[in-house]
Amino acid sequence: MKNNLISVIMSAYNSEETLEESIISILSQKHSNLELLIVDDASSDKTFYIMSQLKKTDDRIKIYKNEKNLGLTKSLNFLISKSNGNILARQDSDDISLPDRLFKQFNVIKNKNIGVCTSRAYIKKTKKKLPGFSFYLPSDMLIKYKNPFVHGTLMIEKSLMISYGCYNENYLYAQDYELFYKLIKNGEKIFTIREPLYILNMENNISIKFKDEQMRYAKLVRSHY
């Protein structure tokens, strides 16, 4: 059972408006052998209360609370340290996973002997696909200019993630870009499913709120590698 257990990791900060729908989208997955690990990153709203109430309805939920705001990178590494599955999957607290997402990604990793799988996503308001045209271009070329992957759709073998040191805590932002760049640079194959399996919120999320910081850390990734 552990070999098929997927540990879904989610960090939430002031997510009271979107958190319940996001959690339910994971609990409703076709691949039901999962655990959902959520950390409240010192929210000032009802985020932790919502997590606590939903935990009462499903024992697959594990909740944690940071006493002070640590940011996404450290929060995700903490959750990885608490996970029990051999497979890790990401989920953002303002996004939604479609019901077949984990099932289809897990089958790619299991049947194609690939350690990392992502998928395309629908942008929540417009229903546009992301990535768009760039999906058809080689990711090892695109990675030099931008992040060609949707972080929230990441599924990766836990042993592989640990072998690369998990998320680099020197990166407060663009930690996903740094991870993907590192994986590709070292010859790891990342398979992206053509079908969108995720609904991505593009309003008031981290990438929008901290756009300048994201760009600065992205430049740091490119200069480092």
SVG drawing of the C-alpha trace seen along z (x, -y; Angstrom):
<svg xmlns="http://www.w3.org/2000/svg" viewBox="-17 -44 43 46">
<polyline fill="none" stroke="black" stroke-width="0.4" points="0.0,0.0 2.9,-2.4 4.2,-1.9 0.9,-3.4 0.5,-6.0 0.7,-9.6 1.6,-12.3 0.0,-15.5 1.6,-18.6 -0.1,-22.0 1.0,-25.1 -1.9,-27.6 -1.7,-31.2 -4.9,-33.3 -6.7,-30.9 -10.1,-30.9 -11.9,-31.7 -10.4,-29.0 -9.1,-26.3 -12.2,-24.1 -12.8,-23.7 -9.1,-22.9 -9.0,-20.3 -12.2,-18.6 -10.7,-18.3 -7.9,-16.2 -10.2,-14.1 -12.3,-13.4 -9.5,-11.9 -10.0,-8.7 -6.7,-7.6 -7.9,-7.4 -4.8,-6.0 -3.4,-9.3 -2.6,-11.5 -3.0,-15.3 -0.6,-17.1 -1.4,-20.8 0.5,-23.4 -1.1,-26.7 1.8,-29.2 0.7,-31.5 -2.5,-32.8 -4.5,-35.6 -7.9,-34.4 -9.9,-31.2 -7.6,-29.0 -6.6,-26.8 -10.2,-26.5 -11.3,-25.3 -8.4,-22.8 -9.4,-21.5 -13.1,-21.1 -12.3,-19.2 -9.8,-16.9 -12.8,-15.7 -14.4,-14.4 -11.5,-12.5 -8.6,-10.8 -6.4,-11.1 -5.9,-14.8 -2.9,-15.7 -2.6,-19.3 0.2,-21.4 0.6,-25.1 3.6,-27.3 4.0,-29.6 5.4,-32.2 5.3,-32.7 8.1,-30.6 7.2,-31.0 6.4,-28.4 9.9,-26.8 10.5,-25.9 6.8,-24.9 7.0,-22.4 10.2,-20.9 8.7,-20.5 5.7,-18.6 8.0,-16.4 9.8,-15.4 6.4,-14.4 5.2,-12.5 4.8,-8.7 4.2,-8.0 6.9,-7.1 5.3,-9.6 4.9,-13.3 2.4,-15.6 1.8,-19.3 -1.4,-21.2 -1.8,-25.0 -4.5,-26.1 -6.2,-28.3 -6.2,-25.7 -8.3,-22.7 -7.2,-19.2 -9.5,-17.5 -10.7,-14.0 -8.3,-12.0 -5.2,-14.1 -3.4,-11.9 -4.5,-8.6 -3.2,-9.7 0.1,-11.1 0.8,-8.1 0.3,-5.8 2.8,-7.8 5.4,-7.4 4.6,-3.8 4.4,-2.6 6.9,-4.9 9.7,-4.5 9.8,-8.3 10.4,-10.0 8.7,-13.4 5.4,-14.1 3.4,-17.4 0.4,-18.3 -1.1,-21.3 -3.7,-23.4 -6.7,-25.5 -6.5,-29.1 -9.5,-29.5 -11.2,-32.6 -10.4,-32.2 -10.2,-28.4 -7.1,-29.0 -4.5,-26.2 -1.2,-26.7 1.4,-26.1 0.0,-27.1 2.1,-27.0 5.2,-26.5 4.0,-23.0 5.1,-21.8 8.7,-23.2 11.5,-21.3 11.5,-21.9 15.3,-21.8 15.4,-24.8 12.6,-26.7 14.0,-26.3 16.8,-28.6 14.3,-31.5 11.2,-30.7 9.6,-28.0 7.7,-25.8 5.9,-23.8 2.9,-24.4 4.3,-23.9 0.9,-22.9 0.8,-19.9 4.1,-18.4 4.3,-14.7 7.7,-13.3 9.2,-10.2 10.1,-11.1 13.5,-9.4 14.4,-11.5 13.2,-14.7 15.3,-13.9 18.4,-13.1 18.3,-16.6 18.0,-18.2 14.2,-18.9 13.4,-22.6 16.4,-24.9 15.7,-27.1 17.9,-29.9 15.1,-30.6 12.2,-32.3 10.5,-32.5 10.9,-30.6 11.8,-27.6 9.9,-25.5 11.9,-27.0 15.1,-26.2 14.0,-22.6 12.9,-22.0 16.1,-23.6 18.2,-21.4 16.4,-18.3 16.7,-19.0 20.3,-20.1 21.1,-16.7 19.4,-14.7 16.1,-13.9 13.2,-13.5 10.0,-15.4 6.9,-14.1 4.1,-16.7 0.6,-15.3 -1.0,-17.1 -4.4,-17.1 -5.1,-19.8 -5.7,-18.1 -5.6,-21.2 -7.4,-24.5 -5.0,-27.3 -5.9,-30.5 -4.0,-33.5 -5.6,-36.2 -3.9,-37.5 -1.7,-34.4 2.0,-34.4 3.2,-34.9 1.0,-38.0 1.5,-39.5 5.3,-39.0 6.0,-39.4 9.2,-41.4 10.6,-39.0 9.7,-36.0 11.5,-37.6 14.6,-38.5 14.9,-34.9 14.2,-33.5 17.2,-35.5 19.2,-34.1 18.3,-30.6 19.5,-31.3 22.7,-32.9 23.5,-30.0 23.0,-27.3"/>
</svg>
